[in-house]
Amino acid sequence: MEGKEEDVRLGANKFNERQPIGTAAQSQDDKDYKEPPPAPLFIASELASWSFYRACIAEFVATFLFLYITVLTVMGVVKDTSKCTTVGIQGIAWAFGGMIFALVYCTAGISGGHINPAVTFGLFLARKLSLTRAVLYMVMQCLGAVCGAGVVKGFYGENNYELFNGGANMVSHGYTKGDGLGAEIVGTFVLVYTVFSATDAKRSARDSHVPILAPLPIGFAVFLVHLATIPITGTGINPARSLGAAIIFNKDKAWDDHVMDLLGWPIHRGSTRSSLPPGCHQSHSFQEVIIMTMMLYIWPFDDIV
């Protein structure tokens, strides 16, 4: 009996239990994928590389086109009193999702196809890109958004643009700012979570079609989030989109729900040369709180093996 127990013990030690692929129990040599090394905080050589500036230009152009098409679509729906003759909420959602799909596909090989400061910031926290690249990307994204919204304003003219609210994000009647905040947090998380999942190195190594199809789930996630949150906030989930439209529209009713402590409010004060209306107070914008909340979700991605 003792000999039998000894055989069982030796057999259990000899034939280890199989571990699922990609789990922490595997050694680095057993992995069927190669995780890229964490990006340094600052890469001086980037500043002397043409590919770096080309990537920044790609982010500017992509965000410019994104705001131009999407805000123009929103304005077309808002200006028509008969919603039956417009694309409606579904059309707006398709415009946002479709543009993200197309632009991510076009720019993924140049800049990574971020087109969203929230995505860029999330990837920076996961150490997928350097601080230098992250800052320049976000600056170019915001500039592109302002230019895109500005072109739409040029088409409609000052009066019509203000009459139709300029495509700016505002909390709809019947909802509180807390409702809008919750909708934006969940919506932004869905988008960034989809980006990380679609571009995961593990999936790319095992499924050759994943890198090609990555823009599709990202665009579809944007489409679905817009369907859900357009009635609440008009759907932000992109600080550049919200900031660009708010700067060009530049009215208190837009800034009351979207005041960035470090950027939006100084721009608003400088452009209007006025103080907040009585009873209003400075508050964190949806996008700023969203980005801080994302840190709690995204940071652990760096430790996944």
DAQUIJO-V521213 format. One record per pair of residues at least 24 apart in sequence whose ideal C-beta (glycine too) atoms are under 10 Angstrom apart, sorted by the first residue. I is the first residue (numbers start at 1). J is the second residue. D is the distance in Angstrom with one decimal. If there is no record, write none. Layout:
i	j	d
I	J	D
I	J	D
This chain:
i	j	d
21	202	8.4
21	205	10.0
21	206	7.9
22	200	9.8
22	202	5.3
22	203	9.6
22	205	9.4
22	206	8.7
22	304	9.3
22	305	8.1
23	305	8.3
24	303	9.8
24	304	8.7
24	305	5.4
25	305	9.8
26	305	8.0
27	305	10.0
28	305	8.2
31	201	9.5
31	202	8.3
31	205	8.4
31	305	8.1
32	202	8.2
32	205	5.7
32	206	6.6
33	200	8.9
33	201	5.2
33	202	5.0
33	203	8.5
33	204	7.2
33	205	3.3
33	206	7.2
34	201	6.9
34	202	10.0
34	204	9.9
34	205	7.3
35	200	9.7
35	201	5.3
35	202	8.2
35	205	9.6
35	304	8.8
35	305	7.5
36	127	9.4
36	128	7.6
36	201	6.6
37	127	8.8
38	126	8.6
38	127	3.9
38	128	8.2
38	302	6.9
39	123	9.0
39	124	8.2
39	126	9.2
39	127	5.3
39	128	6.1
39	129	5.2
39	130	5.0
39	131	8.8
39	132	9.9
39	133	8.0
39	134	9.2
40	127	8.7
40	129	9.9
40	130	5.8
40	131	8.8
40	132	9.4
41	124	9.5
41	127	8.6
41	130	6.3
41	131	5.1
41	132	8.5
41	134	9.9
42	130	6.0
42	131	5.9
42	132	5.7
42	133	9.7
43	129	9.3
43	130	4.8
43	131	8.9
43	132	6.3
43	133	7.7
44	130	9.8
44	132	8.3
46	129	9.7
46	130	6.7
46	132	5.6
46	133	6.3
46	136	8.8
47	132	7.0
47	136	9.3
51	110	8.2
51	111	9.4
52	111	9.4
52	130	9.7
52	132	8.2
52	133	6.9
52	136	7.8
53	136	8.5
53	140	9.7
54	110	6.3
54	111	7.9
55	107	8.3
55	109	9.9
55	110	5.5
55	111	3.7
55	112	7.4
55	114	9.4
55	129	9.8
55	133	7.5
55	136	8.5
55	137	7.6
55	140	9.0
56	110	9.8
56	111	7.3
56	133	8.2
56	136	5.0
56	137	6.5
56	139	8.1
56	140	4.8
56	141	9.4
56	143	9.9
57	107	10.0
57	110	8.6
57	111	8.5
57	140	7.3
57	144	9.5
58	103	9.3
58	106	8.2
58	107	4.6
58	108	9.6
58	109	9.3
58	110	4.3
58	111	4.3
58	112	9.0
58	113	8.3
58	114	9.5
58	115	9.3
58	137	9.6
58	140	8.6
58	144	9.9
59	103	9.8
59	107	7.2
59	110	8.7
59	111	5.1
59	112	8.7
59	113	8.7
59	114	6.2
59	115	6.7
59	116	9.5
59	117	9.8
59	120	8.3
59	133	9.9
59	136	8.3
59	137	5.2
59	138	8.6
59	139	9.1
59	140	4.6
59	141	5.4
59	142	9.9
59	143	9.3
59	144	6.9
59	240	9.3
60	111	9.6
60	136	9.9
60	137	9.3
60	139	9.0
60	140	4.1
60	141	7.3
60	142	9.4
60	143	6.0
60	144	4.1
60	145	9.3
60	147	8.0
60	148	9.8
61	103	8.8
61	106	9.2
61	107	8.0
61	110	9.7
61	111	9.8
61	115	9.9
61	140	9.0
61	144	6.7
61	147	9.7
61	148	9.8
62	99	8.9
62	100	9.4
62	102	9.3
62	103	4.4
62	104	8.2
62	106	7.2
62	107	5.0
62	110	9.1
62	111	7.8
62	113	7.2
62	114	8.4
62	115	4.8
62	116	9.8
62	140	9.3
62	141	8.2
62	144	7.0
62	148	9.9
63	103	8.3
63	107	9.9
63	114	8.9
63	115	5.5
63	116	8.2
63	117	9.3
63	137	9.7
63	140	7.3
63	141	4.6
63	142	7.8
63	143	8.0
63	144	3.4
63	145	5.1
63	146	9.2
63	147	8.6
63	148	6.8
63	238	8.7
63	240	5.5
63	241	7.9
63	244	7.8
64	140	9.5
64	141	9.4
64	143	8.3
64	144	3.9
64	145	7.4
64	146	8.9
64	147	5.1
64	148	4.4
64	149	9.3
64	150	9.5
64	151	8.0
64	244	9.2
65	99	7.1
65	102	8.8
65	103	6.5
65	106	9.3
65	115	9.2
65	144	8.1
65	148	6.8
66	95	9.6
66	96	8.1
66	99	5.2
66	100	7.2
66	102	9.4
66	103	6.0
66	115	5.8
66	116	8.9
66	141	9.2
66	144	7.7
66	145	7.6
66	148	6.7
66	238	8.3
66	240	8.4
66	241	7.1
66	244	9.5
67	99	9.3
67	115	10.0
67	141	9.9
67	144	7.0
67	145	4.8
67	146	8.1
67	147	7.7
67	148	2.9
67	149	5.1
67	150	8.9
67	151	8.3
67	152	7.5
67	167	8.3
67	238	9.3
67	240	7.8
67	241	6.2
67	244	5.4
67	245	7.2
67	248	9.2
68	99	9.2
68	144	9.4
68	145	9.6
68	147	8.4
68	148	4.2
68	149	8.0
68	150	9.4
68	151	5.6
68	152	6.3
68	155	9.4
69	95	6.1
69	96	8.8
69	98	8.6
69	99	5.3
69	102	9.3
69	103	9.4
69	148	8.2
69	152	9.3
70	95	5.2
70	96	5.2
70	97	9.8
70	98	9.4
70	99	6.0
70	100	9.3
70	148	8.4
70	149	9.6
70	152	9.3
70	167	7.5
70	226	9.4
70	235	9.8
70	238	9.6
70	241	7.3
70	245	9.3
71	95	9.4
71	145	9.2
71	148	6.8
71	149	5.5
71	150	9.9
71	151	8.9
71	152	4.7
71	153	8.8
71	156	9.8
71	161	9.8
71	166	7.4
71	167	3.8
71	168	9.0
71	241	8.3
71	244	8.3
71	245	6.1
71	248	8.7
71	249	9.7
72	148	9.0
72	149	9.6
72	151	8.6
72	152	5.2
72	155	7.3
72	156	8.9
72	167	8.1
73	98	9.9
73	99	9.1
73	152	9.8
73	167	8.6
74	152	9.0
74	164	8.3
74	165	8.6
74	166	8.8
74	167	4.2
74	168	9.3
74	230	9.1
74	234	7.6
74	235	9.8
74	245	8.7
75	152	6.4
75	153	9.4
75	155	8.5
75	156	6.3
75	160	8.3
75	161	7.7
75	163	9.9
75	164	5.2
75	165	8.6
75	166	7.6
75	167	5.8
76	156	9.9
76	164	9.1
77	164	9.2
77	167	9.8
77	230	9.9
78	163	8.9
78	164	4.5
78	165	6.5
78	166	9.4
78	167	7.8
78	234	10.0
79	156	8.2
79	160	7.2
79	163	7.9
79	164	5.1
80	164	9.8
88	230	9.9
89	226	7.9
89	227	6.9
89	230	5.2
89	231	7.3
89	235	9.9
90	223	9.2
90	226	9.2
90	227	7.1
90	230	9.5
92	167	9.6
92	223	9.8
92	226	6.5
92	227	9.1
92	230	6.2
92	234	9.0
92	235	8.4
93	222	8.1
93	223	5.0
93	224	7.7
93	225	8.3
93	226	3.8
93	227	4.7
93	228	9.0
93	229	9.6
93	230	6.7
93	235	8.1
94	219	9.6
94	222	9.9
94	223	6.2
94	226	8.5
94	227	9.3
95	222	10.0
95	223	9.2
95	226	8.7
96	219	8.5
96	222	5.3
96	223	6.7
96	225	8.6
96	226	5.0
96	227	9.8
96	230	9.1
96	235	7.2
96	237	9.1
96	238	8.9
96	241	8.6
97	216	9.9
97	218	8.8
97	219	4.6
97	220	6.1
97	221	7.8
97	222	4.4
97	223	2.8
97	224	7.7
97	225	8.6
97	226	6.7
97	227	9.0
98	219	6.4
98	220	9.7
98	222	8.9
98	223	7.5
99	219	7.9
99	222	8.5
100	191	8.9
100	215	7.5
100	218	6.1
100	219	4.4
100	220	9.0
100	221	8.5
100	222	4.6
100	223	8.2
100	238	9.1
101	214	10.0
101	215	5.0
101	216	6.1
101	217	9.2
101	218	7.0
101	219	2.9
101	220	7.5
101	222	8.1
101	223	8.5
102	215	7.7
102	219	7.7
103	215	8.3
103	219	8.9
104	195	9.0
104	198	9.4
104	214	7.4
104	215	3.9
104	216	9.1
104	218	5.7
104	219	6.8
104	222	9.6
105	212	8.9
105	213	9.7
105	214	8.5
105	215	4.3
105	216	8.5
105	218	9.5
105	219	8.6
106	215	8.8
107	215	9.6
108	199	8.9
108	211	8.2
108	212	9.7
108	214	7.1
108	215	6.7
108	218	9.7
109	211	9.8
111	137	7.1
111	140	9.1
112	137	8.4
112	195	9.8
112	199	8.5
113	195	9.3
113	199	9.4
113	214	8.5
113	215	7.0
113	218	8.2
114	138	8.7
114	140	9.8
114	141	7.1
114	195	8.6
114	240	9.7
115	141	6.7
115	144	8.6
115	145	9.5
115	218	9.6
115	222	10.0
115	238	7.7
115	240	7.8
115	241	9.1
116	141	6.9
116	145	9.9
116	188	9.0
116	191	7.4
116	192	8.6
116	195	8.6
116	218	9.8
116	222	9.2
116	237	7.7
116	238	4.6
116	239	7.5
116	240	6.6
116	241	7.8
117	141	5.5
117	142	7.0
117	145	9.4
117	238	7.4
117	239	4.5
117	240	5.4
117	241	9.4
117	242	9.9
117	243	8.6
117	287	8.0
117	291	7.8
118	184	10.0
118	188	5.5
118	189	9.6
118	191	7.3
118	192	6.2
118	195	9.4
118	236	9.2
118	237	7.0
118	238	6.5
118	239	5.9
118	240	8.8
118	287	7.2
118	290	6.6
118	291	6.0
118	294	6.6
118	298	9.9
119	188	9.3
119	191	7.2
119	192	6.0
119	194	9.9
119	195	5.5
119	196	9.3
119	218	8.9
119	237	9.7
119	238	8.4
119	294	9.7
120	239	9.6
120	240	9.4
121	192	9.0
121	239	8.6
121	290	9.8
121	291	5.6
121	292	9.9
121	294	7.1
121	295	8.5
121	298	8.5
122	188	9.1
122	189	9.7
122	191	9.3
122	192	4.7
122	193	9.3
122	195	7.3
122	196	7.4
122	291	8.4
122	294	5.6
122	295	8.5
122	297	8.4
122	298	4.6
122	299	9.4
122	301	8.5
123	192	8.8
123	195	7.9
123	196	8.3
123	199	8.9
123	298	8.3
123	301	9.4
124	298	9.3
125	291	9.5
125	294	7.6
125	295	6.0
125	297	9.5
125	298	4.9
125	299	5.6
125	300	10.0
125	301	8.1
125	302	7.6
126	192	9.9
126	196	7.4
126	298	5.7
126	299	7.5
126	300	9.1
126	301	4.6
126	302	5.2
126	303	9.8
126	304	9.3
127	299	9.7
127	301	9.1
127	302	5.5
128	196	9.2
128	199	8.7
128	301	8.9
128	302	8.9
137	240	9.9
138	239	8.0
138	240	7.6
139	240	9.8
140	240	9.1
141	238	8.5
141	239	8.2
141	240	4.2
141	241	9.0
141	243	9.3
141	244	8.8
142	239	7.6
142	240	4.9
142	241	9.6
142	243	5.7
142	244	6.6
142	247	8.7
142	263	8.2
143	240	8.7
143	244	8.5
144	240	7.2
144	244	7.7
145	238	8.2
145	239	8.8
145	240	4.1
145	241	5.8
145	242	8.4
145	243	6.4
145	244	2.8
145	245	7.4
145	246	9.7
145	247	8.4
145	248	9.1
146	240	8.6
146	243	7.6
146	244	4.5
146	245	8.8
146	246	9.6
146	247	5.4
146	248	6.5
146	267	9.8
147	244	7.9
147	248	9.3
148	240	9.4
148	241	8.9
148	244	6.4
148	245	9.0
148	248	9.0
149	241	8.7
149	243	9.4
149	244	4.6
149	245	4.9
149	246	8.7
149	247	7.4
149	248	4.1
149	249	7.7
150	244	8.2
150	247	8.6
150	248	5.3
151	248	9.4
152	245	8.8
152	248	7.8
153	245	9.7
153	248	5.3
153	249	8.1
153	250	10.0
154	248	9.8
161	248	7.8
161	249	7.4
162	249	7.1
162	250	9.0
162	251	6.9
164	249	9.6
165	234	8.7
165	245	9.0
165	249	6.7
165	251	8.1
165	253	8.0
165	254	7.5
166	245	5.9
166	246	8.3
166	247	9.8
166	248	6.0
166	249	3.3
166	250	8.4
166	251	7.9
166	254	7.5
167	234	7.7
167	241	8.9
167	242	9.9
167	244	9.3
167	245	4.9
167	246	9.7
167	248	8.7
167	249	7.5
167	254	9.8
168	234	7.4
168	236	9.9
168	241	9.9
168	242	7.7
168	243	9.9
168	244	9.3
168	245	4.4
168	246	5.2
168	247	9.2
168	248	8.2
168	249	4.3
168	250	8.9
168	251	7.6
168	253	8.3
168	254	4.0
168	255	8.9
168	257	8.9
168	258	7.5
169	229	9.8
169	230	9.9
169	232	9.9
169	233	5.4
169	234	4.5
169	235	7.2
169	236	4.7
169	237	9.6
169	238	9.5
169	241	7.9
169	242	4.8
169	243	9.5
169	245	6.8
169	246	7.2
169	249	9.7
169	254	7.3
169	257	7.1
169	258	6.0
169	285	9.5
169	286	7.7
169	287	9.0
170	233	7.1
170	234	6.3
170	242	10.0
170	245	10.0
170	246	9.2
170	249	9.5
170	251	9.5
170	253	6.2
170	254	5.8
170	255	9.6
170	256	8.0
170	257	5.2
170	258	7.7
171	232	7.1
171	233	5.7
171	234	8.6
171	253	9.8
171	256	8.7
171	257	4.9
171	258	9.3
171	286	8.8
172	229	9.9
172	230	8.9
172	231	6.1
172	232	5.9
172	233	7.1
172	234	7.5
172	257	10.0
174	231	9.1
174	232	9.2
175	231	8.3
175	232	5.3
175	233	7.8
176	232	10.0
177	233	9.5
177	256	9.0
177	257	6.5
177	283	7.9
177	286	8.4
179	229	9.9
179	232	6.1
179	233	8.4
180	229	8.5
180	232	5.8
180	233	4.5
180	234	9.3
180	236	8.7
180	257	6.7
180	258	9.7
180	286	6.1
181	233	8.9
181	257	9.6
181	284	9.0
181	285	9.5
181	286	5.6
181	289	6.3
181	290	8.2
181	293	9.5
182	229	9.8
182	232	8.9
182	286	9.6
183	225	8.9
183	228	7.5
183	229	4.5
183	230	9.8
183	231	9.3
183	232	4.6
183	233	5.8
183	235	8.2
183	236	9.0
183	237	9.2
183	286	8.5
184	225	9.5
184	229	7.2
184	232	8.5
184	233	6.1
184	235	8.2
184	236	5.4
184	237	6.5
184	242	9.0
184	285	9.2
184	286	4.2
184	287	7.2
184	289	8.0
184	290	5.5
184	293	9.6
185	237	9.5
185	286	8.0
185	289	7.2
185	290	5.4
185	292	10.0
185	293	5.5
185	294	8.5
185	297	9.9
186	225	8.3
186	228	8.5
186	229	8.3
186	237	9.4
186	290	9.5
186	293	9.9
187	221	9.1
187	222	9.1
187	224	9.2
187	225	4.2
187	226	8.3
187	228	7.1
187	229	5.2
187	232	9.3
187	233	8.6
187	235	6.7
187	236	7.7
187	237	4.5
187	238	9.8
187	286	9.7
187	290	8.5
188	225	8.3
188	236	7.8
188	237	4.6
188	238	8.3
188	239	9.1
188	286	8.7
188	287	8.0
188	289	9.8
188	290	4.6
188	291	8.1
188	293	8.1
188	294	6.6
188	297	9.8
189	225	9.6
189	237	9.1
189	290	8.1
189	293	7.7
189	294	6.9
189	297	6.2
189	298	9.2
190	221	5.6
190	222	9.0
190	224	7.5
190	225	5.5
190	228	9.1
190	229	9.9
190	237	8.1
191	218	7.4
191	221	5.4
191	222	6.3
191	224	9.7
191	225	6.3
191	237	5.4
191	238	8.2
191	294	10.0
192	218	9.9
192	221	9.3
192	237	8.9
192	290	9.4
192	291	9.9
192	294	6.1
192	297	7.6
192	298	6.7
192	301	9.9
193	221	8.2
193	294	9.6
193	297	7.5
193	298	8.8
193	301	9.8
194	218	5.6
194	219	9.5
194	220	8.2
194	221	4.1
194	222	8.6
194	224	9.6
194	225	9.4
195	221	8.2
196	297	9.5
196	298	7.4
196	301	6.1
196	304	9.7
197	221	9.5
200	301	9.1
200	304	8.9
202	304	8.9
202	305	9.7
233	257	7.6
233	258	9.2
233	286	7.0
236	285	8.8
236	286	5.8
236	287	6.0
236	290	8.0
237	286	9.1
237	287	8.5
237	290	7.8
238	287	8.0
239	263	9.2
239	264	9.6
239	285	8.1
239	286	9.0
239	287	4.0
239	288	8.0
239	290	8.0
239	291	7.2
240	287	9.1
241	287	9.3
242	285	7.7
242	286	7.5
242	287	5.7
243	267	8.6
243	285	8.6
243	287	7.4
246	285	9.1
247	271	7.8
252	276	7.8
252	277	5.9
252	280	7.4
253	277	9.9
255	280	8.9
255	282	9.8
255	285	9.1
256	280	6.0
256	281	9.5
256	283	8.6
257	283	8.8
257	285	7.9
257	286	7.3
258	283	9.6
258	285	4.9
258	286	6.6
258	287	7.4
258	288	9.5
259	283	5.9
259	284	7.7
259	285	5.5
259	286	9.8
259	288	8.9
260	284	8.2
260	285	4.9
260	286	9.8
260	287	7.1
260	288	5.8
261	285	7.7
261	288	6.7
262	288	8.1
263	288	9.1
264	288	8.9
